[in-house]
Amino acid sequence: MSVRRFVGANSRDVMRQVRETLGEDALIVANRRTEGGVEILAMADEAIDQFEPSPEPPPPETASATAVQDPVQAMSERLLHEMQEMRQLLANNQLGTAPLPPQAVPAGATARLRQLLWNVGFSSELSDEVLAGLPEPLAASSSDSDAPLQWLRQQLMERLSVLSDEPSFFDQTGIVALVGPTGVGKTTTTAKLAARFVMRHGTRPVALVTTDSFRIGAHEQLRIYARLLDTPMYALDAEQPIDDLLGRLQGKQWVIIDTVGMSQRDQRVIEQIAHLQGGRSRVRLVLLLNAASQPETLEEVVLRYRQAARAAGAELDDCIITKQDEAGRLAPVLDIVMRHGMRVLFGSNGQQVPEDMAIAAPDALVNQALSTVSPQRERVQGADAPMGMPRWSRDVLGQGRRLSSLLARLRQRITGFAALEETWNLASLPRRVQEQRLDTLLASYPPADRTLGMAWAARRNERGCDWAMPDIGLDTQGAWLALPWLQHRHAAGWQPRLAAITKTSGVAVHLLPRLPEPDALTWLVTEHLTWISQAAPSHRVLFHHERQTLRQLFNDSVLTHHVGVRFRGQSMQLWTAYAEVQDASGLALLGWYGEVRDPESAKVVARRYWLTPARLGAEVLSLLLTQLQSEGLAGLTRRAWQQLKEADSGEVNTDVRLLMASGVAAVAGYLDNADDEEAQTLRGELLNLLGANRRRRDTAMLDALVYAFMARDAIRQLGSVSREGVA
């Protein structure tokens, strides 16, 4: 038994016995007063983990049994159990996301992906950023599902910025300088790039330059490559600006400079880059990263060289990954590239010129990174944290990366999102300039080849507002465009309005808030355009040559068909019925009746009536859903309008603010309605910006989008502050 009993006349006497027997770190398990003084149960601290409780005594035959465990002993054992559990909990918390032994790998998809990322060499910082957006259905998937891993691959590929194609690099004229530490492969890479340029454009327009006068044989090595390529080579002193060679470089369209290799800790790095940038000629900097280097070294290389570039008034955003064939793992260098937002141009995996270099391909790089596991990687608390900057700075940087990645994917997915961003940019300009710039922006919007239809809003001011809800465009997939149209910028009257938008933007589908005047309806029919119109219950139609209201027509209808729909931020069902009718002029139509029901309670939350051309048949149901969902955009716009009005202190033009508000409303509604995997990921990342769960998903996403745009603007504003002012 590890627990010892100590008895004394008083507490001081008993504690002295405990210290003498078990030491200063002894653990007091229990104490009580007795007739003879004080009794204490204690044990050595190191004995807790080896403690095994006494076996439970067999149940007594009667209540008079004498084999009852001492209550003090029972309490001490219970306390010891609790202490053992608490120690285990503390140990687990200290380990954080440390890798588990194979037999203890967690079963959840998030934990499995986190473990994989750690095993192959990605940092916990990037892992947290990526896995924060894991959609709930994937997080709950079974262990044999491949879907979470495919999602992870896609997320990593999207975070890896690469060269779009080889011509975009080699077909641009200019001067390129390769920079980086000693031994990273600059001279060989210079030869590989020059060879590829020669293969595309011949030898005449290219020249090689070296500034490496320190390394023995550096000139001669590059001179051999230049001779093989039949291109001229020039030597430039490390302190000379490139302008000193301009006279000798006449007629050369592409010049590549092999610079002196310097440790990232060498103060001359700043001087070297300053000399490259000091002349009239613009020099494009490309950083070489050795894939076989330690992660801490790579982190420091990127930080120091980019700092040197900024100090010289230049940018260093491009990189080439070298020595991939020598690297045990590719994940660390990709991790650093992703976290610092650098663009990978090429990857090099050998010494052969020019064969052993290829344009960076995200799928190949990510697959290689995820397939190389380090079985002996040990976790040390904080060992994978980026070097060279404080924790708070890394947190802000991580937030900025997440925000930049989120906006980039929204820009790629949602038609018109870039135009919405441009509209937000106007808010930072003087008010007198905003309207002029807005006219210029809207003159080229929307792209005619990507606009299918228009969800027209009611021609009245919103309740309690002095503005009317803008009209929302539909892209070729039937989804909302990110930047709406202001009503007062359209022509007056339904027929001129419909004709103008059809002619200028190629709109072929019109979702109308009410049945238009006869001339407009006749025009829609004549032009063979697709249209649907919401109608009042009291609207009269001809059914079997009998005049009835739509309410009377569907009064006794049994609704048997339903589809899922997002309505006012909630998952609902739309139950529908339709009948063939005619209007007063004899035009063949379909009259529609719909009930929006709560799928759990079957309660009817809304009723709607529509009229559609008979020739479209039941296929028009998808358009009815789109118009029904668009009803929620007005409420979202009011919410965003109020947030912006409180934030801008009246300095933003009314039209600009309305487009900003209705634009984020359209994007929030778009994401609320979409149900594909990418949309789930985007929703997760947006909601994570708020850090709290909300009951209504659409308003939560709206608030997150407003927050994202405001954070973006704040970061840009800080970036415009001069370094002298900050210092």
C-alpha positions in Angstrom: 0.0 0.0 0.0 1.4 3.4 -1.0 -0.7 5.4 1.4 0.8 5.8 4.9 -1.0 6.7 8.1 0.6 9.2 10.5 -0.8 9.9 14.0 0.4 12.7 16.4 -0.7 14.9 19.2 -1.2 17.9 16.9 -1.0 18.9 13.2 2.6 20.2 13.5 3.8 17.0 15.0 2.1 14.9 12.3 3.4 17.1 9.4 6.9 16.7 10.8 6.5 12.9 10.6 5.2 13.2 7.0 8.1 15.4 5.8 10.7 13.1 7.5 9.3 10.0 6.0 8.0 11.0 2.5 9.8 14.2 1.8 8.8 17.8 1.2 6.7 16.9 -1.9 4.5 14.4 -0.1 0.8 14.5 -0.9 -1.8 14.8 1.9 -4.7 12.5 1.0 -6.9 13.0 4.0 -6.9 14.1 7.6 -9.1 13.9 10.7 -9.1 14.5 14.4 -9.1 11.5 16.7 -9.4 11.0 20.4 -5.6 10.9 20.6 -4.9 13.9 18.5 -4.6 14.2 14.6 -4.5 11.5 12.0 -3.2 12.1 8.4 -3.1 9.9 5.4 -0.2 10.8 3.0 1.8 9.3 0.1 4.9 10.2 -1.9 4.2 12.3 -5.0 5.8 9.8 -7.4 3.6 7.0 -6.1 0.4 8.4 -7.6 0.8 7.0 -11.0 1.7 3.6 -9.7 -1.2 3.5 -7.3 -3.7 0.6 -7.7 -6.9 0.8 -5.6 -7.8 -1.9 -3.3 -10.1 -4.5 -4.8 -13.7 -4.1 -3.8 -14.7 -6.3 -0.9 -17.3 -8.9 -1.5 -20.8 -7.8 -0.6 -21.6 -8.6 3.0 -24.0 -11.4 3.8 -25.9 -9.1 6.3 -25.9 -5.7 7.4 -24.1 -6.8 10.5 -21.0 -7.8 8.5 -17.8 -6.6 9.9 -15.8 -6.6 6.6 -16.6 -3.0 5.8 -13.8 -0.8 4.2 -12.5 2.0 6.4 -14.4 5.2 5.2 -11.2 7.2 5.4 -9.4 4.6 3.2 -12.3 4.6 0.7 -12.2 8.4 0.5 -8.5 8.4 -0.1 -8.7 5.9 -2.9 -11.5 8.0 -4.6 -9.4 11.1 -4.3 -6.4 9.3 -5.8 -8.5 8.2 -8.7 -9.5 11.8 -9.3 -5.9 13.0 -9.1 -4.8 10.4 -11.6 -7.5 11.5 -14.0 -6.6 15.2 -13.6 -2.9 14.5 -14.2 -3.8 12.6 -17.4 -6.0 15.5 -18.5 -3.2 18.0 -17.8 -0.7 15.9 -19.7 -3.1 15.7 -22.7 -3.5 19.5 -22.7 0.2 20.0 -22.6 0.7 17.7 -25.6 -1.9 19.8 -27.5 -2.1 18.4 -31.0 0.9 16.2 -30.6 0.9 13.0 -32.7 -0.5 9.9 -31.1 1.0 6.4 -31.3 -0.5 4.3 -34.1 -2.8 2.4 -31.9 -4.3 5.7 -30.5 -4.9 7.7 -33.7 -8.2 9.5 -33.2 -11.2 8.5 -35.2 -12.6 11.9 -36.1 -11.9 13.2 -39.6 -10.5 16.5 -38.3 -8.1 14.7 -36.0 -7.1 12.2 -38.7 -6.3 15.0 -41.1 -4.5 17.0 -38.5 -2.4 14.0 -37.7 -1.6 13.5 -41.4 -0.5 17.1 -41.8 1.7 16.8 -38.8 3.3 13.6 -39.9 4.2 14.9 -43.4 5.7 18.1 -42.0 3.1 20.9 -42.2 2.9 23.3 -39.2 0.1 23.3 -36.7 -0.5 26.9 -37.6 -1.3 26.1 -41.2 -3.2 23.0 -40.2 -5.5 25.0 -37.9 -6.1 27.5 -40.7 -7.0 24.8 -43.2 -9.0 22.5 -41.0 -11.1 25.4 -39.6 -13.1 25.2 -42.8 -13.7 21.5 -42.8 -17.5 21.1 -43.6 -19.5 19.4 -40.9 -20.7 16.5 -43.2 -17.0 15.7 -44.0 -16.0 16.0 -40.3 -18.6 13.4 -39.4 -17.7 11.0 -42.2 -16.6 7.5 -41.5 -12.9 6.5 -41.2 -12.9 4.7 -44.5 -14.2 7.7 -46.5 -11.8 9.2 -49.0 -13.8 12.5 -49.2 -12.0 14.4 -46.3 -8.6 13.6 -47.8 -9.7 14.8 -51.2 -11.1 18.0 -49.6 -7.7 18.5 -47.8 -5.8 18.1 -51.1 -8.1 20.7 -52.8 -7.7 23.2 -49.9 -3.9 22.9 -50.0 -3.8 23.3 -53.8 -5.9 26.5 -53.5 -3.5 27.9 -51.0 -0.5 27.3 -53.2 0.0 30.2 -55.6 1.8 29.2 -58.8 2.7 30.5 -62.3 -0.3 30.3 -64.6 1.8 29.0 -67.5 5.4 29.1 -68.8 4.8 31.7 -71.5 3.6 34.2 -69.0 7.1 34.1 -67.5 9.4 33.8 -70.6 7.4 36.0 -72.9 7.8 39.0 -70.7 10.9 41.2 -71.4 12.9 42.4 -68.5 15.6 41.7 -66.0 15.3 38.8 -63.5 17.7 38.4 -60.5 17.9 35.1 -58.6 18.7 35.7 -54.9 19.1 33.4 -52.0 21.7 31.8 -49.6 24.9 30.1 -50.7 24.5 26.7 -52.2 20.8 26.9 -53.0 21.4 26.3 -56.7 21.3 29.8 -58.2 23.9 29.3 -60.9 22.4 26.0 -62.1 18.9 27.5 -62.0 20.2 30.5 -64.0 21.3 28.1 -66.7 18.1 26.2 -66.7 16.0 29.4 -67.1 18.3 30.7 -69.8 18.1 27.4 -71.7 14.3 27.4 -71.6 14.2 31.0 -72.9 16.6 30.1 -75.7 14.4 27.1 -76.6 11.4 29.5 -77.0 13.1 32.6 -78.4 16.5 31.8 -79.6 19.9 32.9 -78.3 20.0 36.5 -79.6 17.6 38.2 -77.2 19.1 36.7 -73.9 22.1 37.6 -71.8 23.5 36.2 -68.5 25.0 38.3 -65.7 26.9 37.3 -62.6 27.7 39.3 -59.5 29.4 36.4 -57.8 33.0 37.4 -57.5 33.5 35.7 -54.1 33.1 32.0 -54.9 36.0 30.4 -56.6 35.1 29.3 -60.1 31.6 30.9 -60.1 32.3 33.0 -63.2 33.8 30.0 -65.0 30.8 27.8 -64.3 28.3 30.3 -65.6 30.6 31.0 -68.6 30.6 27.4 -69.5 26.8 27.4 -69.5 26.7 30.6 -71.6 29.1 29.1 -74.1 26.9 26.0 -74.5 23.8 28.2 -74.9 25.7 30.6 -77.3 24.7 33.6 -75.2 26.9 36.4 -73.9 27.8 36.6 -70.2 28.8 39.7 -68.3 30.3 40.1 -64.8 29.0 42.9 -62.6 30.6 44.0 -59.4 28.3 43.3 -56.4 28.2 47.1 -55.7 27.5 48.2 -59.2 23.9 49.0 -60.3 22.6 47.1 -63.4 22.5 50.4 -65.3 26.3 50.2 -65.7 25.7 47.4 -68.1 22.8 48.9 -70.1 25.0 50.0 -72.9 26.4 46.5 -73.5 22.9 45.0 -73.2 21.3 46.8 -76.1 19.0 44.5 -78.0 18.7 42.0 -75.2 15.1 41.4 -74.2 15.7 39.1 -71.4 18.5 39.4 -68.8 19.0 37.0 -65.9 21.3 37.8 -63.0 23.1 35.1 -60.9 23.7 37.0 -57.6 26.2 36.4 -54.8 25.0 33.8 -52.3 24.6 35.3 -48.9 23.5 33.9 -45.5 20.1 35.3 -44.6 21.8 36.7 -41.5 24.4 38.6 -43.4 23.7 42.4 -43.2 25.0 42.8 -46.8 21.8 41.1 -48.1 20.1 44.5 -47.8 23.0 46.2 -49.6 23.0 43.6 -52.4 19.3 44.0 -53.2 19.5 47.8 -52.8 22.2 47.8 -55.5 20.1 45.7 -57.8 17.2 48.1 -57.4 19.2 51.3 -57.4 19.3 52.0 -61.1 16.6 53.1 -63.5 16.0 49.5 -64.7 13.4 47.5 -62.9 14.7 44.2 -61.6 12.3 41.3 -60.8 13.5 39.4 -57.8 13.1 35.6 -57.5 14.0 33.9 -54.2 15.4 30.3 -54.4 14.4 28.0 -51.6 16.2 24.8 -50.9 13.6 22.1 -50.2 16.2 20.0 -48.3 16.8 22.8 -45.7 15.4 22.8 -42.2 12.0 24.5 -41.7 13.4 27.0 -39.3 16.1 27.9 -41.8 13.6 28.3 -44.6 11.4 30.5 -42.4 14.3 32.8 -41.6 15.4 32.9 -45.3 12.0 34.1 -46.4 11.6 36.6 -43.6 15.1 38.2 -44.0 15.2 38.4 -47.7 11.7 39.9 -48.0 12.7 42.4 -45.3 15.7 43.3 -47.3 13.6 43.7 -50.5 11.1 46.0 -48.7 14.0 48.1 -47.3 15.1 48.6 -50.9 11.6 49.6 -52.0 11.2 46.3 -53.9 8.8 43.3 -53.7 9.9 39.7 -53.3 6.9 37.6 -54.0 8.2 34.9 -56.4 10.2 31.8 -55.6 11.7 28.7 -57.1 11.9 25.5 -55.1 15.3 23.8 -55.6 16.7 20.4 -54.7 13.4 18.6 -54.5 15.2 15.4 -55.2 17.3 15.8 -52.1 14.5 16.7 -49.7 13.2 14.0 -47.4 9.9 16.0 -47.1 8.4 18.6 -49.3 5.7 19.8 -46.9 7.9 22.2 -44.8 8.8 24.3 -47.8 5.2 24.3 -49.1 4.0 25.3 -45.6 6.3 28.3 -45.6 5.4 29.3 -49.1 1.7 29.2 -48.3 1.9 31.0 -45.0 3.9 33.8 -46.6 1.8 34.1 -49.7 4.6 33.5 -52.1 4.2 32.3 -55.7 6.1 29.2 -56.8 7.3 29.6 -60.4 9.3 26.4 -60.9 10.5 23.3 -59.1 14.0 21.9 -59.6 14.9 18.3 -58.9 18.4 17.6 -60.3 21.5 19.1 -62.0 20.6 18.4 -65.7 20.1 21.6 -67.7 17.3 22.3 -68.6 15.6 18.9 -68.1 15.5 18.9 -64.3 13.1 21.8 -63.9 9.4 22.0 -64.3 6.7 24.7 -63.9 5.1 24.4 -60.5 2.0 22.2 -60.5 -0.2 22.4 -57.3 -1.6 18.9 -57.6 1.9 17.3 -58.1 3.5 19.3 -55.3 0.7 18.7 -52.8 0.5 15.0 -53.6 4.2 14.7 -53.2 4.0 16.5 -49.9 1.2 14.4 -48.5 2.8 11.1 -49.5 6.1 11.6 -47.6 5.6 10.8 -43.9 8.4 11.2 -41.4 7.9 8.3 -38.9 10.4 9.7 -36.4 9.1 13.2 -36.2 8.9 14.2 -32.5 6.7 16.9 -31.1 8.2 19.6 -28.9 5.8 22.2 -27.6 6.1 25.2 -29.9 8.8 23.6 -32.0 7.0 24.1 -35.3 6.1 27.8 -34.6 7.4 30.1 -37.3 10.7 31.8 -36.3 11.6 35.4 -36.3 8.3 37.1 -35.3 6.3 37.3 -32.0 3.3 35.1 -31.4 0.8 38.0 -31.7 2.3 39.0 -35.1 2.0 35.5 -36.4 -1.7 35.4 -35.3 -2.4 38.6 -37.2 -0.5 37.3 -40.2 -2.6 34.1 -40.1 -5.8 36.1 -40.0 -4.6 38.1 -43.0 -3.8 35.0 -44.9 -7.2 33.4 -44.2 -8.9 36.6 -45.2 -6.9 36.9 -48.4 -7.5 33.3 -49.3 -11.3 33.6 -48.6 -11.7 36.7 -50.7 -9.7 35.2 -53.6 -11.9 32.1 -53.7 -15.1 34.2 -53.5 -13.7 36.2 -56.4 -13.1 33.1 -58.4 -16.4 31.5 -57.7 -19.0 34.3 -57.7 -19.6 36.4 -60.8 -19.2 40.1 -60.1 -17.4 39.7 -56.8 -14.4 41.6 -58.1 -16.7 44.5 -59.1 -18.2 44.4 -55.6 -14.7 44.7 -54.2 -14.1 47.7 -56.5 -17.3 49.3 -55.2 -16.0 48.9 -51.6 -12.8 50.5 -52.6 -14.7 53.6 -53.6 -15.8 54.1 -50.0 -12.2 55.1 -49.0 -12.2 58.0 -51.6 -13.4 61.5 -51.0 -17.2 61.7 -51.4 -17.0 64.0 -54.4 -14.9 61.5 -56.3 -17.0 58.4 -55.5 -19.9 59.1 -57.9 -17.6 59.7 -60.9 -15.7 56.5 -60.2 -18.9 54.6 -59.7 -20.2 55.7 -63.1 -17.0 54.4 -64.7 -17.2 51.1 -62.8 -20.8 50.4 -63.7 -20.3 51.4 -67.4 -18.5 48.0 -67.9 -20.6 45.9 -65.6 -21.9 43.3 -65.9 -20.0 41.0 -68.3 -22.5 40.3 -71.0 -21.2 36.7 -71.6 -21.8 35.7 -68.0 -25.3 37.2 -67.4 -28.3 35.0 -67.9 -31.2 36.8 -66.2 -32.5 39.3 -63.7 -34.5 39.0 -60.5 -36.4 42.3 -60.6 -37.3 43.9 -57.3 -40.6 45.7 -56.5 -40.6 49.3 -57.7 -41.0 50.9 -54.3 -38.9 51.9 -51.3 -38.3 49.3 -48.7 -40.4 49.6 -45.6 -38.9 52.2 -43.3 -36.1 53.1 -45.8 -35.5 55.9 -48.2 -34.2 53.5 -50.9 -35.5 50.8 -53.1 -34.1 47.3 -53.2 -31.7 46.9 -56.2 -32.3 44.4 -58.9 -30.2 41.2 -58.8 -28.6 39.7 -61.8 -28.3 35.9 -62.5 -25.2 34.3 -63.9 -25.2 31.5 -66.5 -25.8 28.9 -63.7 -28.8 30.8 -62.4 -26.9 32.1 -59.3 -27.0 35.7 -58.1 -24.3 38.1 -59.3 -22.4 39.8 -56.5 -23.0 43.4 -57.6 -26.7 44.3 -58.2 -28.3 47.1 -60.3 -29.7 50.3 -58.8 -33.3 50.8 -59.8 -33.0 54.5 -60.6 -30.3 53.7 -63.2 -32.7 51.7 -65.3 -35.1 53.1 -67.9 -38.6 54.1 -66.7 -41.5 51.7 -67.6 -41.4 47.9 -67.7 -41.2 47.5 -71.5 -38.3 50.0 -72.0 -36.5 48.6 -68.9 -36.8 45.0 -70.1 -35.7 45.9 -73.6 -32.7 47.9 -72.5 -31.3 45.3 -70.1 -31.8 42.6 -72.7 -30.0 44.5 -75.4 -27.0 45.7 -73.3 -26.4 42.7 -71.1 -27.9 39.8 -73.0 -30.5 39.0 -70.3 -32.8 36.2 -71.5 -34.6 35.3 -68.2 -36.8 37.8 -66.2 -38.1 37.1 -62.7 -40.8 39.7 -62.2 -42.3 40.9 -58.9 -45.7 41.3 -60.5 -47.3 40.8 -63.9 -46.3 43.7 -66.1 -48.5 45.9 -68.3 -49.9 44.3 -71.5 -47.3 46.0 -73.8 -44.4 44.6 -71.7 -46.0 41.2 -71.6 -46.6 41.2 -75.4 -42.9 42.2 -75.9 -41.7 39.3 -73.7 -43.8 36.9 -75.7 -42.7 38.3 -79.1 -39.1 38.1 -78.1 -39.5 34.5 -77.0 -37.9 35.3 -73.7 -38.2 33.2 -70.5 -40.1 34.9 -67.7 -42.0 34.2 -64.5 -44.1 36.6 -62.5 -45.3 36.6 -58.9 -49.1 37.3 -58.8 -51.6 38.4 -56.2 -54.1 35.8 -54.8 -56.9 38.1 -56.2 -55.5 38.1 -59.8 -58.1 36.8 -62.2 -57.4 34.2 -64.9 -59.5 32.0 -67.2 -59.8 28.4 -66.2 -61.9 26.2 -68.5 -63.4 29.4 -69.9 -64.5 30.4 -66.4 -63.1 33.6 -64.8 -61.5 32.9 -61.3 -59.0 34.3 -58.9 -55.9 32.4 -58.3 -57.0 31.8 -54.7 -60.3 30.3 -55.9 -58.4 28.2 -58.4 -56.2 26.5 -55.9 -58.6 26.6 -52.9 -59.2 22.9 -52.8 -55.9 21.7 -54.3 -54.0 18.9 -52.7 -50.3 19.6 -52.8 -48.3 16.4 -53.5 -45.0 17.6 -54.9 -42.3 19.3 -52.8 -38.7 20.3 -53.0 -36.2 21.6 -50.4 -35.5 25.3 -50.3 -33.6 27.8 -48.1 -36.1 30.4 -46.9 -35.3 33.3 -44.5 -32.1 31.5 -43.5 -33.8 28.2 -42.6 -34.2 24.8 -44.4 -37.8 24.6 -45.6 -39.9 22.7 -48.2 -41.9 24.3 -51.1 -45.1 22.3 -51.9 -46.6 23.2 -55.2 -49.4 22.7 -57.6 -50.1 24.2 -61.1 -52.9 24.4 -63.6 -53.2 25.5 -67.2 -54.9 28.9 -67.5 -55.3 31.9 -69.8 -55.1 35.6 -69.4 -57.8 38.0 -70.7 -56.2 38.1 -74.1 -56.1 34.3 -74.4 -52.4 33.9 -73.8 -51.7 30.3 -72.5 -50.2 30.4 -69.0 -49.5 28.1 -66.0 -50.9 29.3 -62.7 -48.9 28.2 -59.7 -49.6 27.9 -56.0 -46.9 27.2 -53.5 -46.7 26.7 -49.7 -43.5 27.1 -47.8 -43.6 24.6 -44.9 -41.5 23.8 -41.9 -40.3 20.2 -42.6 -40.5 19.3 -38.9 -43.8 20.7 -37.9 -45.5 20.9 -41.4 -46.5 24.5 -40.4 -47.1 26.8 -43.4 -44.9 29.8 -43.1 -45.6 31.5 -46.5 -48.0 31.2 -49.5 -47.2 32.4 -53.0 -48.8 32.5 -56.4 -47.1 32.8 -59.8 -47.9 32.9 -63.5 -45.5 31.5 -66.1 -45.7 30.8 -69.9 -47.4 27.5 -70.6 -44.7 26.6 -73.1 -42.1 26.3 -70.3 -44.0 23.6 -68.5 -43.0 22.3 -65.0 -39.3 22.9 -65.7 -39.8 26.5 -64.6 -39.9 25.3 -61.0 -36.2 26.1 -60.5 -36.9 29.8 -61.4 -39.7 29.9 -58.9 -37.3 28.7 -56.2 -34.8 31.4 -57.2 -37.4 34.1 -57.0 -38.6 32.8 -53.6 -35.1 32.8 -52.2 -34.5 36.3 -53.5 -37.2 37.7 -51.2 -34.7 37.4 -48.3 -32.2 39.7 -49.9 -34.1 42.9 -48.9 -33.9 42.1 -45.2 -30.2 41.3 -45.5 -29.6 44.5 -47.4 -31.3 46.5 -44.7 -29.1 44.9 -42.0 -25.9 45.6 -44.0 -27.1 49.2 -44.8 -27.5 49.9 -41.1 -24.1 48.5 -40.2 -22.4 50.5 -42.9 -24.3 53.7 -42.1 -23.2 53.5 -38.5 -19.6 52.9 -39.6 -19.0 55.4 -42.3 -20.2 58.6 -40.5 -22.1 59.8 -43.6 -18.9 60.0 -45.7 -20.0 57.4 -48.3 -22.1 58.2 -51.3 -25.7 56.8 -51.0 -25.5 54.8 -54.2 -22.1 53.4 -53.2 -23.4 52.3 -49.8 -26.5 50.7 -51.2 -24.4 48.7 -53.7 -22.0 47.7 -50.9 -25.0 46.6 -48.7 -27.0 44.8 -51.4 -23.8 43.2 -52.8 -22.8 41.5 -49.5 -26.5 40.5 -49.1 -26.4 38.8 -52.5 -23.2 37.0 -51.7 -24.5 35.9 -48.3 -27.7 34.6 -49.9 -25.7 32.9 -52.6 -23.6 31.0 -50.1 -26.6 30.2 -47.9 -28.4 28.5 -50.9 -25.5 26.6 -52.4 -25.0 23.1 -51.1 -21.9 21.8 -52.8 -18.7 21.0 -51.0 -16.8 24.2 -51.8 -19.7 26.3 -50.6 -19.7 24.4 -47.3 -16.1 25.2 -46.9 -16.6 28.9 -47.7 -19.5 29.0 -45.2 -17.3 27.4 -42.5 -14.5 29.9 -43.0 -16.9 32.8 -43.0 -18.7 31.7 -39.9 -15.3 31.1 -38.2 -14.6 34.8 -38.6 -17.4 35.6 -36.1 -16.2 33.0 -33.6 -19.8 32.2 -32.4 -22.7 30.2 -33.6 -25.8 31.9 -34.9 -29.3 30.6 -35.3 -29.8 32.1 -38.8 -27.0 31.2 -41.2 -27.8 33.9 -43.7 -27.5 36.8 -41.3 -24.4 35.3 -39.7 -22.7 35.1 -43.1 -23.8 38.6 -43.9 -22.2 39.9 -40.7 -19.1 37.9 -41.5 -18.8 39.3 -45.0 -19.2 42.9 -43.7 -16.5 42.1 -41.1 -14.2 40.6 -43.8 -14.5 43.7 -46.0 -14.0 46.0 -43.1 -10.9 44.0 -42.0 -9.6 44.1 -45.5 -10.0 47.9 -45.7 -8.3 48.3 -42.3 -5.3 46.3 -43.4 -5.0 48.3 -46.6 -5.3 51.5 -44.6 -2.4 50.4 -42.3 -0.4 49.5 -45.4 -0.7 53.0 -46.7 0.9 54.5 -43.6 4.5 55.5 -44.3 7.2 53.6 -42.6 8.6 56.8 -41.2 5.3 57.6 -39.6 5.1 54.1 -38.0 8.7 54.4 -36.7 
